[in-house]
Amino acid sequence: MKYMLDTVLYIDDIELIKYEYLQPLIKIFSPSVKERINFYYQKQDKKLSTLGYLLLHYMVYSQYKKSEKIIIETGVNGRPVLKNYPNIDVNISHCKNCVACCISLDSIGIDVQDFDAFEAQCIDIACHKNELHILQNISNKEEVKRLFIKYWTLKESTVKRSGEGISDLITDLNFSFVDKAGNEFVSNDLKYSVSDHNDYFISGCSTRSFLQFKKISMLHLIKEIRRVLD
């Protein structure tokens, strides 16, 4: 039963295919999903959102072998709820270089962020005092950038799991220990998993088990969605 559960499935060859090439695949989406995609104005944002929901459909189809349209509703604290799979928790995240999705029987949160999204002025307003102390004592700007994005994705995954706003908890969350913690660690009874890449970082948060990371190609995703549609 495990298969796709508690796995962060992600793609990072986003520029391989243009947004227009994805258009024939959107018929797999329910009106509720199309509405969420059309919330975005920029074509690139629509593309990233589309890829996120294609990942979600692929994961649900692979897990349950059902080719029905997924209906997404808004649950507590604005978190997405799958109407036809109410026992499944889902989280989707995207940035310029990566799109990721995770499904679980547990409450989960994931976040992906590009390193080039770093803005130095965010350090003071986003970091716990212990994190701030560490960053201020690193002379290499590239190291500062990567460590801050790591802190940020861990904080985002935490609040996405709970549905609370990032501004409510951001400076209270302390991940100053993570460089010595490895890729999996427990903090405040939550299990964290991290995946470091050349130009982006992925973090996941769960109460039940450590999340696993699995990369698939854009072409494989499209092939599998077409197979479902056929």
N, C-alpha and C positions, 0 to 999 in steps of 0.2 A: 504493500500500500504506500510505501515511502516515495519511491520514484521521483516525482517532481516536488513533493512537499519539502519544505525547509531548504529549498535550493534557490539561490539567486542566479537566475538565468540572464545573461547579458550579451549584447552585441556591441562591437566597436568599429566595424567597417561601414559606418553610417554613410559615408560619402560615395560608396560604391554604386548606389542606385539613386536616381532622382525621385523626388516626391511623386511626380506624375505616374511613375511606374507602379506605385503602390495603390493607385486609385481603383483598379479592378478588384482589389482585395477587400475594400471597405464594405462590400455587400455582406460580409460575414458579421458586421457589427449591428447591434440593436440600435434603435433611435437614441437610447440613453447614452451609449458610447459615442455615437456621432456628435451628439450635443456637446459632450466633454471635449472632443477634438476641435470642434468649431468654436470653442471658447477662445482659442488662440487666434491671433490676427496674422502673425508672420508665418510664411510658408514653412520655414525651417522648424518653427515650433510645432506646427501641425504635423510635420513629418515625424518629429521625435515622439509626439503624443501617439500618432498612429502606430509607430513601431512598438511602443510600450504596450498598447492594447493587443497588437498582434502576438507579442510575446505571451501576454496573459491568456489569450485564446489557445495558443499552442500548448501552453502548460496545462490548462484545464482539460483540453481534448486528450492530451497524452496521459494524464492522470486517470480520467474517468471514461475515456473512450466514447464520449457523447459529442455529437456535432450540432448542438443547439446553440442559438445565439445567447450570449451572456448579457443579462440585464443588470446594470449597475445603478444602485440607488445611493443616496447620501445618508450615512448613519450618524451615530453620536460623534460630536466634535468635528463633523464634516468629513469623516473617514468614508472611503468607498465601501459599499456592501454589495456582494453578489446575490441578487434576489433568488436566483435558481440554485445557488450553492451557499446557503446562509451559514454553514459551519466553517466556511473557508475565509480566512483573512488574507487580504491582498495588499501589496504595496508596490508601486511603480515609481521609478525615479529616472530622470534623464538630464544630461548636460550636453555640451557641444560634441563631445567625443564618445559618449557611451549612453546606452539605454539599458535599464535593468528592471527586472520584475521578480517578485517572490510570492508564492502562495504557501499557506500553512494552516494547520488546525489550531495553531497558537496565535497569540497577538504578536505581530511583527512590525518592524520598521526598517526601511533601507534608504540609503542616500548615496548618490554618486555625484562627484564634482570634479571639474577640470582644475588643474593646478594654475592655469593662466587666468582663472577667475579671481585669484587672490587680490585683495585690496588692503594695503597696509593699514589704512584707517579703521578697518574692521577689527583689528586685534584688540584695541582698548575696549570696544563695546561688546565683544563676543566672548572674551576669555575670562576664565576663573583666575584669581590672583596667582595661583600656583602655576598655571599654564603661562600666564603673562611673564612671570619671573623667568621661566625656562626660555621662552622666545626672546626675551630681551638680552639673554646671555649667549645667544648664538650669533656669530659674526657673519656666517655665510647666508646670504639673502635667499638662495635657492633652498637651503635647509629650512629656513624660517617659513617659506612659502609652503613647502610640502608638509611640515609638521602642523601648521595652522589648518590646512585643508583637512588633514587627518582628524584634528580636534573637531572641526566643523561638521564633517560627515558623521562622526560619532554622536555629536549633539543632535543633529538633524534626525538621525535614525531613532534616537531615544524619544524625541517628542512626536515623531511620526507614528511610533508604536502606540503612544498614549493618546494622540490626537490633540495634545495641548499645543498652544502657540509657542513658536521658537523664542519669542521675546520674553515669555513668562519665566523661562527656566535657564536661559542660555548661559548666564554668568554663574549660576549656581552649580552647573554640571562641571565636574572636574575630571579631566582625563590626562592630567600631567604625568601619570605613571605609564602611559601606553607604550613608550619606546622600549620599555623593559618587559612588557607583558606578552609579546609575541603576537601572532595573528588571531588567537582566540583567548579571551579572558572573561572573568566574571566580575561585575561591579554592581553593587546595590541589588543583588539577587537577579540581575539581568545578564544574559549571555551575549557577548559581543564577538563578531567575526569581522575581519578586515582583509581587504585585497588591494595591494599596491601595484600600480601600473605606471608606465612611462609618463603619461600625461593626464591621468585621472586617478581617483581613489574611490573605492566602494566600501561602505560600512553597513553592517547589519546588526539588528538588535532583536532578541527573542527572550521569552521567559522559560521556554521549554528545552530547546536544544540549540547548539551552535549551527548557524546557517552555513551551507556549503556553496561554493561558487562554481559555475559552469558557463563557459563561453561557447556560443554557437555563431555561425556565420550568417550574414544577411541572406545569402542565397539559400542556405538550408532552411531558414525560417520561412521564406517565401514559398519554397518548394512544398513544405509541410502544410502550409495554409492552403495552397492550391489543391493539394491532395484531399483536404477536408471538404473544400468547395465542390470538387468533382464528385 
